């Protein structure tokens, strides 16, 4: 039996993300693999650091091949090496060649006891390809002899290309990756009025300034939000799971690693996303932490987590105080934009933070 589904990933919407399809395919799979023309560090983390992939790779095996003809840079290679160290059952090889043509395939496969899931399309292992670009891909599910035939075809191709496939730890891989400068963002058209490097240029972009409540056993890193902001700002929907992508901005302006966070709902009508910046930090006894979130693109957010002892806390706390119109006994959450908050908080590290790579 064979089924085929066609998916369109539309830029600027939540429709049909490739990443979600890949992660769903991990569930119940025993082994799999993928071939991508290029990757970047954010794409590596979004897929290979996700909890769904982690559950799969602890028991299964995954054979990943990445190309080096463009985009795949030194940071991406180092991120891949780190993942192979973390997961012994993850094999990563680079397609290293000297021909004057592009290595350009994008496909993934997952084999369970019952079927083979084959995902073939246009998206690369980058944040753009996985979530933000206009992409199209098919998901084919095969059983019995059809599954066996496709599995064998994949293995035959990998064997035929063995002379071009080298371990990701090979010194030649790093040397080749260093020639790749720029990223998918640099290939995009940028309005002349906007410098693409800094978050401060995201004029008119929505922001959320929110007090973060405490949790049981100090688990306040699962930050609670009201339903309106959970749905209208973060784009989640009650009754379904939604994944967003967060980047923590430190007080020196440094950008943290990508945090891929599924939405969490509990029966008490709390709606949550995990924040890495709160991990291992005790909830303060003399005030509420404040989260400041800046929307970058579909499902991507920069954020800062400010504790009462932060030098930036008074400016943001004062902003909430002057803009909150709700009840005094509620967590105060204010929707705003870059211009409005920047006027009240001109020295925010958010304004100097470089945008994450796509």
C-alpha positions in Angstrom: 0.0 0.0 0.0 1.3 3.5 -0.9 -0.1 6.9 0.1 1.2 10.3 -1.1 0.5 13.7 0.5 1.6 17.0 -1.0 2.5 19.8 1.4 3.1 23.5 0.8 5.1 25.4 3.4 4.0 29.0 2.9 6.2 31.9 4.0 4.6 34.1 6.7 2.0 31.5 7.8 1.9 28.5 10.0 1.0 26.1 7.2 2.8 22.8 6.7 6.2 23.3 8.2 8.8 20.7 7.1 10.3 20.5 10.6 7.0 19.3 12.1 6.7 16.6 9.4 10.2 15.4 10.1 9.7 15.3 13.8 6.4 13.5 13.5 8.1 10.9 11.3 10.6 10.2 14.1 7.8 8.8 16.3 7.8 5.0 16.0 10.7 4.8 13.6 13.5 2.4 14.1 16.0 3.9 11.7 16.2 6.6 9.1 18.4 9.1 7.3 18.4 12.2 5.2 20.3 14.0 2.5 20.3 17.8 2.4 22.2 20.1 0.0 23.1 22.4 2.7 22.5 23.2 6.4 23.3 25.8 9.1 23.7 25.6 12.8 20.2 26.8 13.6 18.7 24.1 11.3 20.9 21.5 12.9 19.7 22.5 16.4 16.0 22.8 15.4 15.9 19.2 14.1 18.7 17.2 15.9 18.2 18.8 19.3 14.5 18.4 19.4 13.0 16.1 22.0 11.2 14.0 19.4 14.5 13.3 17.6 16.2 12.7 20.9 13.7 10.0 21.8 14.1 8.4 18.4 17.9 8.4 18.2 18.4 6.9 21.7 16.9 3.6 20.3 17.2 4.0 16.5 19.8 4.9 13.9 20.0 7.9 11.6 22.4 8.4 8.6 22.7 12.1 7.6 24.4 13.4 4.5 25.0 17.1 4.0 26.4 19.0 1.1 29.1 21.7 1.2 28.6 23.6 -2.1 26.9 26.6 -0.4 25.6 27.9 3.0 27.0 25.0 5.1 29.6 26.8 7.1 32.1 26.1 9.9 29.4 26.7 12.6 27.1 24.2 11.0 29.9 21.5 10.8 30.8 22.1 14.5 27.1 21.8 15.5 26.9 18.5 13.6 30.1 17.1 15.2 28.6 18.0 18.6 25.5 16.0 17.8 27.4 12.9 16.7 29.3 13.1 20.0 26.0 13.3 21.9 24.3 10.6 19.9 26.5 7.5 19.0 23.7 6.2 16.7 23.8 9.3 14.6 26.1 9.1 11.6 26.9 12.3 9.7 28.8 12.5 6.5 29.6 15.3 4.1 29.3 15.1 0.3 32.7 16.3 -0.8 33.4 16.7 -4.5 35.3 18.9 -6.9 32.9 18.9 -9.9 31.6 22.2 -11.3 27.9 21.3 -10.5 25.8 21.6 -7.4 25.0 18.8 -5.0 21.3 19.7 -4.5 19.0 16.9 -3.2 16.7 17.2 -0.2 15.0 14.1 1.2 14.6 12.1 4.4 13.3 8.6 5.2 12.1 6.8 8.3 11.6 3.1 8.6 9.3 1.5 11.2 8.1 -2.0 11.7 5.1 -1.3 9.4 6.2 1.2 6.8 8.7 3.5 5.2 8.0 7.2 5.3 9.8 9.1 2.5 9.9 12.9 2.5 11.1 14.6 -0.6 11.0 18.3 -1.4 12.7 21.7 -1.8 13.6 22.5 1.8 17.1 22.4 3.2 18.2 21.7 6.8 18.1 25.4 7.6 15.6 27.5 9.6 14.4 28.9 6.3 14.0 25.5 4.7 12.4 23.9 7.8 10.0 26.7 8.7 10.1 30.0 7.0 10.6 29.8 3.2 8.1 28.9 0.6 8.7 25.3 0.1 6.9 22.2 -1.3 7.4 18.6 -0.4 5.7 15.2 -0.6 5.3 12.6 2.1 5.1 9.1 0.7 4.2 6.1 2.9 5.1 2.7 1.6 4.7 -0.8 2.9 5.8 -4.3 1.9 7.7 -4.7 -1.4 7.4 -1.1 -2.3 9.1 0.0 1.0 11.8 -2.6 0.6 12.5 -1.5 -3.0 12.9 2.2 -2.1 15.0 1.3 1.0 17.3 -0.7 -1.2 17.5 2.1 -3.8 18.6 4.6 -1.1 21.3 2.2 0.2 22.5 1.5 -3.4 22.9 5.3 -4.0 24.8 5.8 -0.8 27.1 2.9 -1.6 27.6 4.3 -5.1 28.6 7.7 -3.7 30.9 6.3 -1.1 33.9 7.9 -2.7 32.4 11.3 -2.1 31.1 10.7 1.4 33.5 11.5 4.2 33.0 11.7 8.0 31.9 15.1 9.2 35.0 15.1 11.4 37.3 15.0 8.4 39.6 18.0 8.3 38.7 18.6 4.6 35.1 19.2 5.6 36.0 22.1 7.9 38.4 23.5 5.3 35.7 23.4 2.6 33.0 24.8 4.9 35.1 27.8 5.7 34.8 29.0 2.1 31.1 29.3 2.5 30.3 32.8 3.7 26.8 34.3 4.1 23.6 32.5 4.9 20.1 32.1 3.6 19.2 35.5 5.0 21.9 37.1 2.9 20.2 35.7 -0.2 16.9 37.4 0.6 15.8 40.7 -0.7 16.1 43.3 2.0 14.3 46.7 1.9 16.7 49.5 1.4 15.5 51.2 4.6 16.3 48.2 6.8 19.7 47.0 7.8 19.2 43.2 8.2 21.8 42.7 11.0 20.1 44.1 14.1 16.8 43.5 15.8 16.4 47.3 16.3 15.6 47.6 12.5 12.4 45.5 12.9 10.2 48.6 13.0 6.5 48.1 13.7 7.1 44.5 14.9 5.0 43.4 17.8 6.5 42.8 21.2 5.2 41.4 24.4 6.4 42.5 27.9 5.1 40.0 30.4 5.5 39.2 34.1 6.4 35.6 34.6 4.6 33.8 37.5 6.3 31.3 39.7 5.6 27.6 39.5 5.6 24.6 41.8 9.0 23.4 42.9 10.6 26.5 41.4 9.7 25.2 37.9 9.0 28.7 36.6 11.1 28.0 33.5 7.9 26.7 32.1 6.6 30.2 31.6 2.9 30.7 31.9 0.9 33.0 29.6 -2.7 34.0 29.3 -4.7 32.5 26.5 -4.9 35.7 24.5 -1.2 36.1 24.2 -0.6 32.4 23.9 -2.7 32.4 20.7 -2.5 36.0 19.3 1.1 36.7 20.0 2.9 33.4 20.0 0.5 31.9 17.4 -0.4 28.7 19.3 -3.9 27.3 19.3 -5.7 25.7 22.3 -6.3 22.1 21.6 -3.3 21.6 19.3 0.4 21.7 19.8 2.5 24.5 18.2 6.2 24.9 18.0 8.0 28.2 18.3 11.7 29.1 18.1 13.3 31.3 20.7 16.7 33.0 21.0 17.8 34.4 24.4 19.6 37.7 24.3 22.0 38.1 27.2 22.6 41.5 28.9 25.8 41.9 26.9 23.8 41.5 23.7 25.0 38.0 22.9 22.6 35.7 21.1 21.9 32.3 22.6 21.4 29.0 20.8 18.1 28.3 19.2 15.4 26.9 21.6 12.8 24.8 19.8 9.8 24.9 22.1 6.5 23.0 21.7 3.5 24.6 23.3 2.2 23.1 26.6 -1.3 23.2 27.9 -2.4 22.0 31.4 -5.9 21.4 32.8 -5.6 24.6 35.0 -5.9 26.6 31.8 -2.3 27.6 31.9 -0.5 27.9 28.6 3.3 27.5 28.6 6.6 27.7 26.7 9.9 26.6 28.3 12.6 29.3 28.6 16.2 28.1 28.8 17.3 31.3 30.5 15.3 30.4 33.6 16.8 26.9 33.9 18.4 26.5 37.3 17.5 30.0 38.5 15.5 30.3 41.7 12.4 32.4 41.5 13.1 35.8 43.0 11.6 36.6 46.4 11.4 40.4 45.9 9.7 40.8 42.6 8.5 39.0 39.5 10.7 38.2 36.5 9.8 40.0 33.3 10.0 38.4 29.9 10.5 40.7 26.9 9.7 39.0 23.5 10.3 40.4 20.0 8.7 38.7 17.1 11.2 38.2 14.2 9.3 36.1 11.6 6.9 33.2 11.7 7.4 31.3 14.9 10.8 33.1 15.7 11.3 35.3 18.7 14.1 37.1 20.5 13.6 37.3 24.2 15.2 38.6 27.4 14.4 37.4 30.9 15.0 40.2 33.4 15.3 39.5 37.2 14.7 42.3 39.8 18.5 42.8 40.3 19.1 43.5 36.6 20.1 47.1 35.7 17.5 46.9 33.0 14.6 45.9 35.3 13.5 49.4 36.4 13.0 50.7 32.9 10.9 47.7 31.8 9.0 47.4 35.1 8.2 51.1 34.8 7.0 50.5 31.2 4.6 47.8 32.5 3.4 50.1 35.3 2.5 52.9 33.0 0.9 50.7 30.3 -1.0 48.1 32.3 -4.8 48.6 32.3 -5.9 45.3 33.7 -6.8 44.1 37.2 -4.2 44.6 40.0 -4.4 41.0 41.0 -3.4 39.6 37.6 0.0 39.0 36.0 0.7 42.2 34.0 1.3 41.6 30.3 1.6 44.4 27.8 1.6 44.2 24.0 3.7 46.8 22.3 6.1 47.4 19.4 9.8 48.1 18.9 9.3 51.9 18.6 7.2 52.3 21.7 9.4 50.1 24.0 12.6 51.5 22.6 11.5 55.0 23.6 11.2 53.8 27.2 14.2 51.5 27.1 16.7 52.9 24.7 19.7 51.0 25.9 18.1 47.5 25.7 20.5 44.8 24.6 17.7 43.6 22.3 18.3 46.5 20.0 21.9 45.6 19.4 21.4 41.8 19.0 22.2 40.3 15.6 19.4 38.5 14.0 19.7 34.7 14.0 20.6 32.9 10.8 17.8 31.3 8.8 
